Amino acid sequence: MKVKFINQPYWPTDLLEDSINDFIKDKKTIDIKYQSDNQSALIMYEDEKETADKPVVEKLKEEKADLDKKIKKLKAFLNNDEKLSSIGKEQVNLLRCQLETMEQYSDILWARINDLEG
């Protein structure tokens, strides 16, 4: 939640109203407190873009964190010659391809997060 204070004691009421309406047009308004004696308004709001994108960004961050843990485990597995010798060459090759794809996927998630956060 954010707050905006508008104080225009010498403005006519309609200009203050226009100023308030212009400010809130692209925001999710939570509440507006108005004082007529000094022509001021306190606006509590959320930015529509921030509100809409935040859950997506949080989900993407969680997804990337989970994926990065799996990447770390797979790298550790692929660096363990003893474990690799028990699964066969084709499986090792497929796991290396899987790792490369997972790393590309992680990079894409990072780019999406970066884009959404501006």
C-alpha positions in Angstrom: 0.0 0.0 0.0 1.2 3.5 -0.8 0.0 6.9 0.3 -0.3 10.2 -1.6 -1.1 13.5 0.1 -2.6 16.3 -2.0 -2.9 19.7 -0.3 -4.2 22.7 -2.3 -5.8 25.1 0.1 -6.4 27.8 -2.6 -7.7 25.6 -5.3 -11.4 25.5 -6.1 -13.0 22.1 -5.1 -13.5 21.0 -8.7 -9.7 21.4 -9.5 -8.8 19.4 -6.4 -11.3 16.7 -7.5 -9.8 16.7 -11.0 -6.3 16.3 -9.5 -7.5 13.4 -7.3 -9.3 11.7 -10.2 -6.3 12.1 -12.4 -4.0 10.6 -9.8 -6.2 7.5 -9.1 -7.2 6.7 -12.6 -4.5 3.9 -13.0 -4.4 2.9 -9.3 -6.4 0.6 -7.1 -7.8 3.0 -4.5 -8.1 1.7 -1.0 -9.4 4.8 0.7 -9.5 8.6 0.4 -9.7 11.0 3.3 -10.8 14.5 2.5 -10.7 17.7 4.5 -12.7 20.5 3.1 -11.5 23.2 5.5 -8.0 23.1 4.0 -8.7 21.4 0.6 -6.5 18.4 1.2 -6.8 14.7 0.5 -5.0 11.6 1.7 -5.2 8.8 -0.8 -4.3 5.2 0.1 -3.7 3.1 -3.0 -1.9 0.3 -4.7 -0.4 0.6 -8.1 -2.4 -1.7 -10.5 0.7 -2.9 -12.3 2.5 -3.8 -9.1 -0.6 -5.5 -7.7 -1.1 -7.5 -10.8 2.5 -8.5 -11.4 3.6 -9.3 -7.8 2.0 -12.7 -7.5 3.5 -13.7 -10.9 6.9 -12.5 -9.9 6.8 -14.3 -6.5 5.7 -17.5 -8.2 8.5 -17.2 -10.8 11.1 -16.6 -8.0 9.9 -19.7 -6.2 9.9 -21.7 -9.4 13.5 -20.5 -10.2 14.7 -21.2 -6.7 13.3 -24.8 -6.8 14.8 -25.3 -10.3 18.2 -24.0 -9.2 18.3 -26.5 -6.3 17.6 -29.3 -8.8 20.3 -28.0 -11.1 22.8 -28.0 -8.2 21.9 -31.6 -7.3 22.2 -32.8 -10.9 25.6 -31.1 -11.3 26.8 -32.8 -8.1 25.5 -36.1 -9.4 27.2 -35.6 -12.8 30.5 -34.8 -11.1 30.4 -38.1 -9.1 32.2 -40.6 -11.3 31.2 -43.5 -9.0 27.5 -42.8 -9.4 27.9 -42.2 -13.2 29.6 -45.5 -13.8 26.5 -47.3 -12.5 23.9 -45.8 -14.9 25.4 -46.2 -18.4 26.6 -43.8 -21.1 23.2 -43.1 -22.7 21.7 -42.0 -19.3 24.8 -39.8 -18.6 24.3 -38.2 -22.0 20.6 -37.7 -21.4 21.3 -36.2 -18.0 23.8 -33.7 -19.5 21.1 -32.7 -22.0 18.6 -32.4 -19.2 21.0 -30.2 -17.2 21.6 -27.9 -20.2 17.9 -27.5 -20.8 17.3 -26.8 -17.1 19.9 -24.1 -17.1 18.3 -22.5 -20.2 14.9 -22.7 -18.4 16.4 -21.0 -15.3 17.9 -18.2 -17.5 14.4 -17.7 -19.1 12.8 -17.5 -15.6 15.4 -14.9 -14.6 14.7 -12.8 -17.7 11.0 -12.9 -17.0 11.5 -11.9 -13.4 13.8 -9.1 -14.5 11.3 -7.8 -17.1 8.4 -7.8 -14.6 10.3 -6.0 -12.0 11.3 -3.4 -14.5 
